[in-house]
Amino acid sequence: MNDNVIINIEGLNFSYERIPTLKDINLKIRKNDFLAIIGPNGGGKSTFLKLILGLLKTDKGRIEIFGQKNSNVLNRLGYVPQKVRDEKFPITVKDVIFMGLEVNLKRKEKDESVREAANLMGVDGILNEHIHAISGGQRQRTFIARAIVSDPDILLLDEPTASIDSEGQIKIYELLKKLNKDKTILMVSHDLNLLTKYANTITVINTTACHHTNKNLPQNISDLYYQCPVEILNSSIKEKEND
């Protein structure tokens, strides 16, 4: 495998209760890519991330990270899920970030790592605040801090800017762009216009996958949803039927 390719996915297939969710996914993700994953609801985007993380098992195909099975490199991955239920727990920002660290680290090492991650994500001033008492943007930055506190090589985020105002979204994107200097980022999002300013590659997932770089994006960014081979084929068939 090319040394620059850190995630290699070949012939990936996955089904929920025999209903195909992902089919024949082939993708190579390179070091320091900022990959945006877009597509319709139910198209398999979150499932795709969970398969990379090893939270789900593939029906067919393989996923290699740094040339190994994903189960062997979980300590090199950071993850921010789509929804985190935190409202009912009296837990502080600092406690949340602590959760991203290995148990066997010394307390001093943990404190230093937490301060560094909090400072990087701009939540160092609210470490003692309860997680449910801060804004949505601060909460998301806290969860990202938890994901990066162990200094992973790859960061996977599932709609990290959902339910955040536009100003908060831009702040998170700017922070992610800084992280991208040292980390490979895979992010699920619906925000096409912002994504094209920050991501350098885009994959459309709707059961199958279609990959783009910023160099070959269509002029009308919304057309990305209609550039996938299956959709093009269906459109072609309908045109012939109408002739």
C-alpha positions, -999 to 999 in steps of 0.1 A, spaced: 0 0 0 12 35 -8 28 50 23 7 81 19 -26 61 21 -35 55 57 -70 42 53 -76 16 25 -112 4 19 -119 -23 -6 -152 -39 -16 -170 -28 15 -205 -41 19 -228 -38 49 -265 -46 56 -289 -40 85 -311 -71 87 -303 -81 51 -312 -46 38 -281 -33 20 -269 -1 36 -234 2 19 -225 -16 -13 -191 -20 -31 -173 9 -13 -137 15 -25 -118 44 -10 -83 54 -2 -78 81 23 -44 98 25 -25 113 54 -37 148 63 -68 146 40 -97 166 52 -125 143 39 -161 156 39 -187 128 38 -221 140 24 -253 124 12 -290 120 20 -303 109 53 -303 71 56 -276 69 29 -251 52 52 -228 80 63 -228 73 100 -226 36 94 -195 42 73 -177 59 102 -188 31 126 -174 5 103 -140 23 101 -141 25 139 -149 -12 142 -182 -5 160 -199 -25 133 -186 -56 114 -185 -56 76 -205 -82 56 -178 -82 29 -147 -64 20 -118 -50 41 -108 -19 60 -71 -14 67 -57 15 87 -20 20 86 -18 -14 68 -36 -31 97 -71 -42 107 -89 -13 123 -93 -33 156 -55 -31 160 -52 7 157 -82 21 177 -58 40 200 -49 61 169 -85 72 162 -105 99 178 -143 100 174 -171 125 179 -205 108 175 -236 124 161 -255 126 193 -241 126 228 -265 124 257 -252 145 285 -280 166 298 -289 144 328 -253 140 341 -238 165 365 -204 163 348 -180 191 341 -162 200 308 -130 188 324 -145 154 333 -158 150 297 -123 156 283 -108 132 309 -129 104 294 -108 104 262 -76 94 281 -62 60 289 -69 48 325 -32 39 332 -19 74 327 -6 92 357 -27 120 370 -2 147 361 0 135 325 -38 135 324 -41 170 337 -15 183 312 -32 166 283 -66 179 293 -53 215 295 -36 212 261 -68 198 244 -90 224 261 -68 252 252 -66 241 216 -104 239 213 -110 272 232 -128 257 263 -99 261 288 -118 289 305 -149 267 313 -133 235 325 -153 236 358 -186 244 341 -212 216 339 -216 203 303 -253 210 302 -248 246 313 -227 258 283 -237 267 248 -241 242 219 -209 254 203 -189 251 235 -204 216 241 -193 205 206 -158 219 211 -156 200 244 -165 167 227 -139 174 200 -114 181 228 -123 147 243 -116 131 209 -82 147 205 -69 146 241 -51 113 234 -35 128 203 -49 105 177 -37 104 141 -72 103 126 -102 122 137 -137 111 128 -167 135 133 -203 128 127 -221 161 120 -202 181 147 -218 214 137 -254 202 138 -278 225 158 -251 252 161 -255 288 148 -235 298 117 -209 317 137 -203 287 160 -200 265 129 -173 286 114 -153 286 146 -154 248 147 -144 245 110 -115 269 116 -103 248 146 -106 216 126 -86 232 98 -58 239 123 -60 203 136 -58 191 100 -21 202 98 -13 172 120 -43 150 117 -64 133 90 -100 143 93 -131 125 82 -163 145 88 -200 138 80 -219 170 73 -247 185 53 -232 219 50 -219 219 14 -209 255 10 -188 256 42 -173 222 35 -159 232 1 -139 260 19 -123 236 43 -123 200 30 -99 190 2 -118 158 -7 -155 150 -7 -172 116 -8 -209 113 -15 -224 82 2 -258 70 -8 -254 32 -4 -226 34 -30 -199 60 -29 -186 87 -53 -154 105 -45 -144 140 -55 -115 163 -49 -119 201 -47 -103 202 -82 -131 183 -99 -161 196 -80 -191 207 -101 -197 245 -104 -231 241 -87 -221 224 -54 -256 210 -49 -250 189 -80 -228 167 -59 -258 148 -48 -266 139 -84 -231 130 -97 -230 94 -83 -229 67 -109 -261 50 -98 -281 82 -99 -266 91 -133 -276 56 -146 -312 59 -133 -315 93 -149 -303 80 -182 -328 51 -181 -357 75 -173 -346 98 -203 -347 68 -226 -381 57 -214 -395 92 -221 -380 93 -257 
